[in-house]
Amino acid sequence: MRDIVLRNKIITKYRCYPNLQNLGINHYKVIFRTKNFNKKSEKRFRDYVFNHKNATQFLKLIGSWDLEVEFETETDDEIYSILTEIRKKFSEIIRDFDLIRITQTYKYNYFPF
């Protein structure tokens, strides 16, 4: 799937979404509930995610969950190793989390872009 934005017949944006399963890559979302979460701990966690080689997205959420991080790994063991490391490094701010494996994406819609 790809998104192309044209202005005056000039491509201004382009996105490519490869089928990760065909490449042997697993795609996961991890959603976190936090405790004792403040600006300092948020920056520390965000910096960890931004510098992690397997992390592809970081979102701060509103609702029952506080954070969402996406990871891409080659094996299931890798994601469990990442989660173990996160639980150790951030035990003071992680209340709980859920792991979701994304097996197929049907549509990306970046309305209105």
C-alpha atoms as one frame of an Amber mdcrd trajectory, in Angstrom:
protein
   0.000   0.000   0.000   1.272   3.495  -0.644   0.073   7.045  -0.079   1.030
   9.702  -2.588   0.174  13.372  -2.194   0.352  15.483  -5.342   0.414  19.281
  -5.497   0.736  20.980  -8.869   1.644  17.562 -10.321   4.643  17.284  -7.976
   4.912  14.425  -5.488   5.198  16.028  -2.042   4.771  12.933   0.133   5.150
   9.217  -0.378   4.716   6.304   2.027   5.418   2.668   1.401   3.966  -0.083
   3.589   5.680  -3.402   2.941   4.056  -6.653   3.966   6.225  -7.352   7.031
   5.152 -10.989   7.301   6.520 -11.669   3.809   9.843 -10.218   5.009   9.886
 -12.454   8.102   9.294  -9.525  10.466   6.779  -9.552  13.327   4.903  -6.332
  14.111   3.734  -5.664  17.689   1.915  -2.952  19.581   2.550  -2.718  23.298
   0.123  -0.573  25.266   1.080   0.573  28.742  -0.681   1.821  31.856   1.616
   3.931  33.970   2.001   4.991  37.586   4.026   7.861  39.081   4.348   9.198
  35.533   5.717  12.735  35.214   7.618  14.833  32.645  10.994  13.439  33.731
   9.940   9.781  33.542   8.117  10.409  30.252  11.277  11.892  28.718  13.365
   8.968  29.983  10.929   6.409  28.543  10.509   8.302  25.263  14.299   8.585
  24.854  14.612   4.844  25.431  12.015   4.122  22.721  13.471   6.617  20.228
  16.898   5.011  20.582  15.690   1.403  20.434  16.557  -0.275  17.122  13.280
  -2.256  17.026  10.891   0.557  17.990   8.972   2.160  15.135   6.384   4.345
  16.869   5.681   6.020  20.207   2.273   7.464  21.104   0.967   9.130  24.236
  -2.689   8.148  24.660  -5.829   9.459  26.311  -8.148   6.906  27.915  -7.542
   3.697  29.834  -4.041   3.262  28.425  -1.301   5.877  28.643   1.348   4.895
  26.082   1.607   2.831  22.920   4.857   1.638  21.393   5.254  -0.358  18.187
   8.104  -2.806  17.680   9.260  -4.896  14.741  11.261  -8.044  15.482  12.490
 -11.077  13.606  11.576 -13.556  16.376   9.040 -13.843  19.170  11.908 -14.184
  21.646  13.095 -10.671  20.736   9.842  -8.994  21.780   9.816 -10.877  25.082
  13.403  -9.842  25.703  12.495  -6.202  24.960   9.522  -6.361  27.337  11.658
  -7.887  30.088  14.173  -5.073  29.675  11.419  -2.417  29.761   9.884  -3.950
  32.896  13.280  -3.891  34.644  14.301  -0.389  33.530  10.910   1.233  34.094
   9.377  -0.784  36.946   8.662   2.418  38.865   6.385   3.763  36.106   4.905
   0.691  34.359   1.711  -0.466  36.071   0.824  -3.059  33.428   0.823  -3.610
  29.685  -0.767  -5.624  26.903   1.015  -7.051  23.905  -0.773  -7.160  20.548
   0.691  -8.868  17.503  -0.379  -7.205  14.264  -0.749  -9.876  11.601  -2.340
  -7.800   8.872  -3.108  -4.143   8.226  -6.132  -3.551   6.058  -6.008   0.188
   5.534  -3.993   3.229   6.482  -5.943   6.465   6.463  -4.044   9.626   7.297
  -6.991  11.916   6.705  -6.831  14.642   5.513  -3.235  14.289   4.359
